[in-house]
Amino acid sequence: IIEDCAQKAEFPVQMVKKFGELGVFGATIPMQYGGGGLDYISYGLMCQEIERGDSGMRSTISVQSSLVMWPILEYGSEVQRLKYLPKLAAGELLGCFGLTEPNHGSDPGSMESTLKKVDGGYLLNGSKSWISNAPLADIAVVWARTEAGRVQGVIVERAMPGFTTPEIKNKWSLRTSITGELVFDQVFIPDSQVLPHAVGLKAPLACLDKARYGIAWGALGAAMDCYEVALDYAKERVQFDKPIAAFQLTQKKLAEMLTEITKGQLLAWRLGTLMNSEKATTAQISMAKRNNVAIALNVAREARQIVGAMGISGTFPIMRHLMNLESVLTYEGTHDIHLLILGAEITGIPAFK
């Protein structure tokens, strides 16, 4: 269904429940909360195979698993875990993650959304932008600054007065993913909806580490699909009385594509072993996300060349993957931001300011 959905810029909402039935939501979340109880390499392979189909679908899974379920597990109360995690795992609820703001993308520490203490809870004001799942989300894990200046995580429910989620349209990328804004106008957040252990900017950044890990695997899935399509086409497309797979330049492209995909998989696998032993660092995750998405984009571009003019057609998935990967290169930390994270790790000198 995915090519048709991409052409129509339509989110296949029926897939949410199906993903829940497959067990891909919260694959690493303990089984007592409805998750799969699996290791991180298993989760990575899930992301790889789903992004073979479409980056937008893997984005839905990444947001639900790493940016909604994981912070509730890690920072929430037991009541919050039991209330939300089983339904999120089953696909009965769809969640989103509110960190990025219209004026603050790569610099979330400058967020303007605020939480003002009142009797029984807080008043939330502000907005978030470029939020995957937002227009259909039942809940949002949102980050805002308290009067004391600390970043605090809260769970916002769809029905709370003053909470709206306008859709962002006219996207050329991730057309199967539904994207929007989160707008908060005096939204009352009861104390029961505050994530008690989610204090400080390190909390949302730790969530992003989990999501970036899944992206490092997922992008390779898109690359694999492009490579396999190009290989099949090259064997069948005859020019100058022989299949174009017989030409040296085509073989060079295919050999380099396969080599880079394999290197990326080995990087992701090694990172997965570190994630399983809780030894993976933010810089290591940044390296894998940055490297593997760049690999995937280059593979998609080379594949498009092999398939020629037909490469831009919806008959093949290559241009859809190529457009999607342009977003994947930017979200969850841009290509350049991950370079600076690595640079700070290498030199001990942050270059962000």
TAZI-V399354 format. One record per residue. N is the residue number from 1. RES is the residue in three letters. SS is DSSP state (h for helix, s for strand, l for the rest). BURIAL is # if it has 16 or more other ideal C-beta (glycine too) atoms within 10 Angstrom, else .. Layout:
n: {N;N}
res: {RES;RES}
ss: {SS;SS}
burial: {BURIAL;BURIAL}
This chain:
n: {1;2;3;4;5;6;7;8;9;10;11;12;13;14;15;16;17;18;19;20;21;22;23;24;25;26;27;28;29;30;31;32;33;34;35;36;37;38;39;40;41;42;43;44;45;46;47;48;49;50;51;52;53;54;55;56;57;58;59;60;61;62;63;64;65;66;67;68;69;70;71;72;73;74;75;76;77;78;79;80;81;82;83;84;85;86;87;88;89;90;91;92;93;94;95;96;97;98;99;100;101;102;103;104;105;106;107;108;109;110;111;112;113;114;115;116;117;118;119;120;121;122;123;124;125;126;127;128;129;130;131;132;133;134;135;136;137;138;139;140;141;142;143;144;145;146;147;148;149;150;151;152;153;154;155;156;157;158;159;160;161;162;163;164;165;166;167;168;169;170;171;172;173;174;175;176;177;178;179;180;181;182;183;184;185;186;187;188;189;190;191;192;193;194;195;196;197;198;199;200;201;202;203;204;205;206;207;208;209;210;211;212;213;214;215;216;217;218;219;220;221;222;223;224;225;226;227;228;229;230;231;232;233;234;235;236;237;238;239;240;241;242;243;244;245;246;247;248;249;250;251;252;253;254;255;256;257;258;259;260;261;262;263;264;265;266;267;268;269;270;271;272;273;274;275;276;277;278;279;280;281;282;283;284;285;286;287;288;289;290;291;292;293;294;295;296;297;298;299;300;301;302;303;304;305;306;307;308;309;310;311;312;313;314;315;316;317;318;319;320;321;322;323;324;325;326;327;328;329;330;331;332;333;334;335;336;337;338;339;340;341;342;343;344;345;346;347;348;349;350;351;352;353}
res: {ILE;ILE;GLU;ASP;CYS;ALA;GLN;LYS;ALA;GLU;PHE;PRO;VAL;GLN;MET;VAL;LYS;LYS;PHE;GLY;GLU;LEU;GLY;VAL;PHE;GLY;ALA;THR;ILE;PRO;MET;GLN;TYR;GLY;GLY;GLY;GLY;LEU;ASP;TYR;ILE;SER;TYR;GLY;LEU;MET;CYS;GLN;GLU;ILE;GLU;ARG;GLY;ASP;SER;GLY;MET;ARG;SER;THR;ILE;SER;VAL;GLN;SER;SER;LEU;VAL;MET;TRP;PRO;ILE;LEU;GLU;TYR;GLY;SER;GLU;VAL;GLN;ARG;LEU;LYS;TYR;LEU;PRO;LYS;LEU;ALA;ALA;GLY;GLU;LEU;LEU;GLY;CYS;PHE;GLY;LEU;THR;GLU;PRO;ASN;HIS;GLY;SER;ASP;PRO;GLY;SER;MET;GLU;SER;THR;LEU;LYS;LYS;VAL;ASP;GLY;GLY;TYR;LEU;LEU;ASN;GLY;SER;LYS;SER;TRP;ILE;SER;ASN;ALA;PRO;LEU;ALA;ASP;ILE;ALA;VAL;VAL;TRP;ALA;ARG;THR;GLU;ALA;GLY;ARG;VAL;GLN;GLY;VAL;ILE;VAL;GLU;ARG;ALA;MET;PRO;GLY;PHE;THR;THR;PRO;GLU;ILE;LYS;ASN;LYS;TRP;SER;LEU;ARG;THR;SER;ILE;THR;GLY;GLU;LEU;VAL;PHE;ASP;GLN;VAL;PHE;ILE;PRO;ASP;SER;GLN;VAL;LEU;PRO;HIS;ALA;VAL;GLY;LEU;LYS;ALA;PRO;LEU;ALA;CYS;LEU;ASP;LYS;ALA;ARG;TYR;GLY;ILE;ALA;TRP;GLY;ALA;LEU;GLY;ALA;ALA;MET;ASP;CYS;TYR;GLU;VAL;ALA;LEU;ASP;TYR;ALA;LYS;GLU;ARG;VAL;GLN;PHE;ASP;LYS;PRO;ILE;ALA;ALA;PHE;GLN;LEU;THR;GLN;LYS;LYS;LEU;ALA;GLU;MET;LEU;THR;GLU;ILE;THR;LYS;GLY;GLN;LEU;LEU;ALA;TRP;ARG;LEU;GLY;THR;LEU;MET;ASN;SER;GLU;LYS;ALA;THR;THR;ALA;GLN;ILE;SER;MET;ALA;LYS;ARG;ASN;ASN;VAL;ALA;ILE;ALA;LEU;ASN;VAL;ALA;ARG;GLU;ALA;ARG;GLN;ILE;VAL;GLY;ALA;MET;GLY;ILE;SER;GLY;THR;PHE;PRO;ILE;MET;ARG;HIS;LEU;MET;ASN;LEU;GLU;SER;VAL;LEU;THR;TYR;GLU;GLY;THR;HIS;ASP;ILE;HIS;LEU;LEU;ILE;LEU;GLY;ALA;GLU;ILE;THR;GLY;ILE;PRO;ALA;PHE;LYS}
ss: {l;h;h;h;h;h;h;h;l;l;l;l;l;h;h;h;h;h;h;h;h;h;l;l;l;l;l;l;l;l;h;h;h;l;l;l;l;l;l;h;h;h;h;h;h;h;h;h;h;h;h;h;h;l;h;h;h;h;h;h;h;h;h;h;h;h;h;h;h;h;h;h;h;h;h;l;l;h;h;h;h;h;h;h;h;h;h;h;h;l;l;l;l;l;s;s;s;s;l;l;s;l;l;s;l;l;l;h;h;h;l;l;l;s;s;s;s;s;l;l;s;s;s;s;s;s;s;s;s;s;s;s;l;h;h;h;l;l;s;s;s;s;s;s;s;s;l;l;l;l;s;s;s;s;s;s;s;l;l;l;l;l;s;s;l;l;s;l;l;l;l;l;l;l;l;l;l;l;s;s;s;s;s;s;s;s;s;s;s;s;h;h;h;s;s;s;s;s;s;l;h;h;h;h;h;h;h;h;h;h;h;h;h;h;h;h;h;h;h;h;h;h;h;h;h;h;h;h;h;h;h;h;h;h;h;h;l;s;s;l;l;s;s;h;h;h;l;h;h;h;h;h;h;h;h;h;h;h;h;h;h;h;h;h;h;h;h;h;h;h;h;h;h;h;h;h;l;l;l;l;l;h;h;h;h;h;h;h;h;h;h;h;h;h;h;h;h;h;h;h;h;h;h;h;h;h;h;h;h;h;h;h;l;l;l;l;l;h;h;h;h;h;h;h;h;h;h;h;h;h;l;l;l;l;h;h;h;h;h;h;h;h;h;h;h;h;h;l;l;l;l;l;l}
burial: {.;#;.;.;#;#;.;.;.;.;#;#;.;.;#;#;.;.;#;#;.;.;#;#;#;#;#;#;#;.;.;.;#;#;#;#;.;#;.;#;#;.;#;#;#;#;#;#;#;#;#;#;#;#;#;#;#;#;#;#;#;#;#;#;#;#;#;#;#;#;#;#;#;#;#;#;.;.;.;#;#;.;#;#;#;#;#;#;#;#;#;.;#;#;#;#;#;#;#;#;#;.;.;#;#;.;.;#;.;.;#;.;#;.;#;.;.;.;.;.;#;#;#;#;#;#;#;#;#;#;#;#;#;#;#;#;#;#;#;#;#;#;#;#;#;.;.;.;.;.;#;#;#;#;#;#;#;.;.;#;.;.;#;.;#;.;.;.;.;.;.;.;#;#;#;#;#;#;#;#;#;#;#;#;.;.;#;#;#;.;.;.;#;#;#;.;.;#;#;.;.;.;#;#;#;#;#;#;#;#;#;#;#;#;#;#;#;#;#;#;#;#;#;#;#;#;#;.;#;#;#;.;#;#;.;.;.;.;.;.;.;.;.;#;#;.;.;.;.;#;.;.;#;#;.;.;#;.;.;#;#;.;.;#;#;.;#;#;.;.;#;#;.;#;#;.;.;.;.;#;.;#;.;#;#;#;#;#;#;#;#;#;#;#;#;#;#;#;#;#;.;#;#;#;.;#;#;.;.;.;#;.;.;.;.;#;#;#;#;#;#;#;#;#;#;#;#;#;#;#;#;#;#;.;.;.;#;#;.;#;#;#;.;#;.;.;.;.;.;.;.;.;.}
